Structure formats: structure tokens, C-alpha cells
Amino acid sequence: MRLNIIAGTPGSGKTSVLAHAIPFLQKQEIKPAVVKIDCLFTNDHERFAQYGIPVLLGLSKDMCPDHFSIYNMGEMMKFAQQNEAHVLIVETAGLCHRCAPYTENSLGICVIDATTGPNTPTKVGPFLSCADIVVITKGDMISQAEREIFRERILEVNSHCRVLEINGLTGQGSRELANVIQDNKLMVHDDDVLRYNAPFSVCTLCVGEKRINSEYHRGLLRKIDGMQEYVGE
């Protein structure tokens, strides 16, 4: 199965970018299956379904959506295979900016909003620095000089990526993304591995502790001075 994983900041236009690219895939007789991962609610899967393609929705609820998508990758691949899809496209909702859901044998696509400021590429972490393709959206809303600075910041963080600019409203530039997805020859297998380690995330807050005083918290904790400390029972 050829796997394409779309990550990016909330509101960056991931769904719109994909919605414009899918018709170009269909014109090339490429049958995609789409999995939409979100937290509590979305109706984006209905937008994908309008193209007559198989769509699966997953809501992570109280779990990190990127972790949720990683745990369920096998089920997603089975879904695509059962529907005889040529490519599987997974759109996952990034939250902490520290997860990189890409696997070694997937095509990692990061979508990032140019209006969020020139320093954003340095803040969003491995889902940009590990991406194969970085899609800049909303570039029409800033000046040419600002676009060039934004692009340079992306390349400072990830010098090996290919940068595309796509207008999420008009779809301009989406054909190029469709061509990249079509040309993806990477085949995902059962023993595929993550491209970047996920951050440690199991702590007393994760398991339901609500009290805020540090004396109530256990596990591997990072202090405000940057030091880590393990607090046992």
C-alpha cells in the first residue's frame, strides 16, 4: 500500500488542499482512500465522500490524534486494501507540534499557514523537519517579501524538503501535489517504523490527576529550568 500522511497546524487548510488534489488523482485513474483523524468532531469526511471515494473517520477523543493514527495504521491500511484503493491518504490533526506521524516508507506532507508569522516553521517541530513535502497555504494574504522569508525559514528547518505553494480556496498549485502523491512509489509494510520518535506523554495528568501541586505528580517530569526529573511513588 502506498501511504501518504498529511500533518500540519490546525486551520492551515489540510482538508482544502487535499480536496483540490483528489480530482486530479481521479483524472489519472488513481483511486485514493482517505482517512480523516480528528479529536472531538469534524464533518470533513463528508467533503471527501462527495468525490465518490472510500472515506474513514477516526476521532481520538482523549488521546493525542497523532498517537491515535499511529496505533490504528494497520486498520487504516486494511480499509484501503478492502476498497481496492491505489493510495491511502491519512489526514491527522496535529496538536502538540512534537509528534511526527510519518513512517519511514510513507510520503510525509506538512501543511503550514503562511499567515501565522515568519517564526512558525521553527516552532512546529518534527512534523515539519521530517516531512518530504511542505505545502505553504494562504501565501496570497502576505507580501512577496514575507513569502520568501517564510520559505527560507522552512528550508532552514528542513533543507531536504520540497516546498509547494497551494491556494486552499482556488486550488491553484494542487495539481503539483497530486502529481507528487501519484509518483509516490514507497510501499508500506507491516514492520514499518516511525520516522521520528514520539514524545514521552504518560504522566499523572494523562491518567486523570487534576490537582496542580507538583507533589501530586509522578513519572518523568520536565522542570521550568529545562531539567528532567523522575519522580517515583
N, C-alpha and C positions, 0 to 999 in steps of 0.2 A: 504494500500500500504506500502510495506517495503522500506524505503528510506535510501540510503547511500550517504553521501555528502563528496566529496573529495576536500580538500583545500590544499594550500601549496605555497611555494615561486615559482616565475617564473623560469622556466628552471629546476625544481627539478626532472622532469620525471613523472609527474602525468599521462599523457596520455599513456606513455610507460608501466607504472606499470599496468594500467587498461587493456591495450591491451593484456598483457600477462595473466591477470587473467580471462578475459572473456571466452576463450576457456575451461578453467577448469569448469566454471559455466555451460557452454553448455553441457559438458560431463555428468554433474549431472542432466541434463534436467531442469536446471534453466534458464528461459528466461528473460534476462535483457533488459531494455530500458535505453538508455544513453542520457543525455542532456549535451551538451558542452557549457559552458558560457565563452566568451572571450570579449575583448574590441573592437578592430577595425577590426581584420582579423584573421582567422585561417582556416586551412584545416584539422584539427584533426578529425572532424566529418566524413570525408571521410575514415579515417583509421578505425574508429569504424564500419562504414557501410559495410566494407569488410567482417565482420563476419555475415552478414545477419540479423542484429538486428535493431529494430527501433531506429533512432537517430534524435535528435532535436538540432538545433544550435540557440543560442541566442547571439547577440552582444550588449553589454551595451552602446557602443559609449561614450557619455559624462557623463555617470553615473558610479559610483563605481560598478564593476561587482558583488561583493557580495551583495550589496543592490539590484541590478537588479535581482539576482537569488532569493532573499527573496521575493520581490514583485511578482514574477512570479511563485512561488512554486505551487500554485493551478493549474495553466495551465500546468505545467510540470507533475503533478500527473495525471491530466486528460489525457494527452498524453500517459502516461504509461498504464493507465487503458483501454483506447481505443484500445491499441495494445496488450492487454491481457498479459502484462508483469508480471512476478513474483516479480521482484525487479526493483526499479528505482535508477540509479546511476547518480548523478549530479557532474560534474567536473567544479569547478568555479575558475576563475583566481584571486588570491589574489594580492592586490597592496599595501595597506597601512599597512598591518601587524597588524591592530587593529580590523578588522572585524572577527567575528566567525559565519559563516553561518549555523552552525549546529542547529537543533531543538532538543527539549527535547526527542522526540521519533524517532530520526534518529540515524544512526550509523555515528559518526564523524571520518573521516580518514584524517590525516595530512601527507603530503609527504614532506620530507625535505632532502636537499642535504648535504651530509657529508663533501663535499669539501669546503663549504662556511666558515668554521672555527669553532672552539670549542665554541665560544660565541653566535653563531647564535640562538640556542634554547632559549636563554634569551632575544633575540631581537624581535622575531616574534609574540609575544603576544598571544591573546586568541585562535587563530585558532590552536595553539599547546597545550596550557594549558587546553583547554576544550575538546580536542579530546579523543575519545575512543581508537583509534589505531594510532600509529605514525610509518610511514614507512620511514626508512632511505635508501636513494639511493646513488650510487657512492661510497659506502664504500670500494670497491676494489681499489680505487685510493688513499687511505691513509693507514697508517700503522695500525697494530693491536692496538697499544697503543692509537693512535689517535681515532680509532673507539670506544674504551672503554671509553675514556674521553667524546666523543660526546654523547654516550648513557647515561652516568651518568648525563650530563647536561640536557638531555631531561627529565630524571626522577626527577631531582631537580625541574624542572618547572612543571611537571605533573607526580606525583608519582603513579597515578591510571591508567595510560595508559598501553596498551600492545604494545611493541616495536617489529617491524618486520624489517628485512633487505632484500631488494629486488634489484636484478641487473636489471636495466631497459633495458640493451642490450640483455642479455641472457634469462631473465625471471626467473632466479633462485630465489626461495622464493615466487613466485607469487601464487603457489598453496595454500599456507597458507592463503594469503589474500582472495583468492576465497572461502576458507572454512569459513573464518570469515563472509564474505558477505552472504554466504549461510545460516549460522547459525543465522543471524540477525532476531530476532522474533519481533522486535519493529514495531508497526503499527502506521503510521502517520494518524492523523485525522484533521478535519477542524479547530479545536480550539487549535492546537499545537502552542507552543511558542518557541521563540529563547532561546538557552541555555545561551547566554551572550548578554548583551545589546550592540547595535551598537554604535559607537562613534558619537558625535554630528558632523554634517557635513554641515549644511546650514549656509552659510555666504555670504558676499557680493562678494567674489571671485566665489562662486558656481553659483551665479546668473548673472555673466558676468562682474563684475567690473575688470578693467585691471590696474588702477592706483595703485602704490605700496605704496604711503604715507599712514600712519596709519589713518590720518584724514578722509580718504575716506571710511573707513571700519566700519561696524556696526555689531551688534549681540554679541554673546558670543565669546570673543577672549581670547586666552591664550598668555600671555606675555613671553618673553625670560627668565624671572626670575622664571617662573613656576606658576605665579599668573594668575587667570582668571578675566576677566573684561567684564561686559555687557555694550555695547555702544549703546544707543538708537538713535532715529532720532534727 
